[in-house]
């Protein structure tokens, strides 16, 4: 696999706020324009656009039209959640490499019309929820909490271990003016946090916001003439995990990463020791715990110690979520992790810059389906 | 652009019936298994799966699981209708070419839970329909009928011209045992057809059915060892048409094909005269009319004569929809057009075989967004 014929050349975003009062379309258009401004391209240069999980109100066609494009040669909306954020980018890279488009915008927008922690009538009657619903098992915090409990039972992980992950990210966010939550917390603060669904306290759950993020991808050749250093996706992998729905798996502590991780390392020839920055999908602290183990940074049940010993921050082995992640920067469905990876690999992350960052791992989603991308500051 | 590093090696389908009484998942799994049987591969060989416009009940993950796959490395559900059927295949080809997957299944299933000609409460309140709904302008037959009327006004096309398209397809379907409607019709039959929405009679509208279709794509290298001759996608193009919603376009007779067609011919170096078989998306007869003109087979307003003169059938210039298309074989959202193209280029179409078929054009969707693929029986 070689995706490095493609490069991320532009990044853009809106402010992340609790209630913007703005439409998804307006937010998406703002982020896309910002990403184009960032690299010095214009809407006229864009011939591809893609997003995931965005309904009709901010579909690729609507967003293209909103920024002034009347005809676009490649427009793909992928039906999935944060589990697909790596897929969407790898897919866009493949379109660029095979000549289906030269310059592709990838975006994701969230507004107050969707809050994943909220139970709605719609959630309670569709799909597998029709069976889980009568038991009150309806939304992601509940699912992940159940899996986290299982992890505690099988591997002896603790609430304090989850807390170590939350604290690490919140401390990083203190250096990120864009983050919605920037006040560092102690273990006492963490443990005093409001219980949402056991074992998850409020600090274990992603901070849902309004906002949008966009990336601009183009060919490595064209990237050479643009404003910022090119950042190359060099490998990607996905997995549907253990098949079917996680609650039916033989091992409920398994996530997609169990299968995606070995695939990614095999395709790239890299190992966790090579990674400078890890932007780990963190809809919940537990998501980092499970995927961090699967990607091989440490063994099962060892994540708490790893984070407490300072190995997941500056001066340690790998800096995990220097921006604060979904837990502290804001829940932009993981596309903000790609924004951060690009910023770090360009050396433009300011007070939170990871020194000499050359390789970044960005993981996606969680549960039954997801993947990851490795970015490099150099074309291999 | 070169997509020929990929090949379609397997095709499968269920029966097409009005009411199967079966779930979408069961239909999809049957078609996928048939496509794998066709090329001699098994579920264990599949590491990619994709579809479009399929809800949770037959999502790529569910279908993968249903055929016995516990882990799949590339699973993409594209959020779109028949306008994306070429995109989905080009996308799968790009995944194969860039090494994201080696063997990808593409499928589409429709069951009685969705009928596009039916007005539902859901249709009447979402998106642009909230403005069109109060005027009773709600479902595709109404939209396309309006555009067809405009075409009649601007270019002088007639109901008899639409009839010529319907008759051509129905006559072809007489040689297709898989088609839902196989009785040839005369112009008198056509004109006596029940009016659905002016100027569309019942013969102008796709025949909605239950059923599923699947294709298996893999690398050109692996294709060489499989059971049937490989069929190569050699070029693809898409367009979002004139921007925004068609009813807001400056030219309401324009479709995506206005912009996709020149892009396709430029990328492939081909012209309409090179094409042996044209599987044209035909949700309505008018869809063929508008796209056939745009792809350059004839000038504006000339389609009726072209079809009446026998130029769109055996012995003519190009055989259009030898299987009968969506109008007569059944509405499988255009993936059945790809099935037919592969069958023709393999030389396995039996009584309806187009002699010496080497190049097939397959168009997708209509309205504001769509595209096309050219397949070749030889790798260029």
Interface residues (C-beta under 8 A of the other chain):
Chain A: X1 X2 X3 X56 X57 X59 X61 X62 X64 X65 X69 X70 X71 X72 X73 X74 X75 X76 X77 X78 X79 X80 X84 X87 X90 X91 X93 X94 X95 X97 X98 X99 X100 X126 X127 X236 X237 X238 X239 X240 X241 X242 X243 X244 X259 X260 X263 X267 X368 X369
Chain B: X1 X2 X3 X56 X57 X59 X61 X64 X65 X69 X70 X71 X72 X73 X74 X75 X76 X77 X78 X79 X80 X84 X87 X90 X91 X93 X94 X95 X97 X98 X99 X100 X126 X127 X236 X237 X238 X239 X240 X241 X242 X243 X244 X259 X260 X263 X267 X368 X369
